[in-house]
Amino acid sequence: MAVVIKKLDQQRHELKALRYLLEYHPRSLQDREALPERDDFQIADCRRIYDALLAAASQHEAAEAIEALDLEETEVESFLRLGGQFYHAYPGLVKERGQEFRDGNMQLINPGEDM
């Protein structure tokens, strides 16, 4: 039986990972082994932020690209105001969970859905 994860909790973890990657951009993207893959992100907004991070050459360029995104479930201004220095473990967590989701060992549940 798969472990059920609330979508909001998963989104929080993914956003913290992305904020860490932005905080130390572009250095944070250099270790491709440790870096989560796009498919590790379960939330569509987070995949779009990840794409913007990978496409940007600098932290400033990445922040501008993220600010320009029209996201459905993420408040961009709030995301950009956060500091990412304390979220160093989250990219690894997203990577691990991504594999768990692909293996069918985890599933997302939306608010109000039955398990």
Helices and strands as residue ranges (DSSP letters): E 3-6, H 7-23, G 27-29, G 38-40, H 44-55, H 59-67, H 76-81, H 90-102, E 106-109
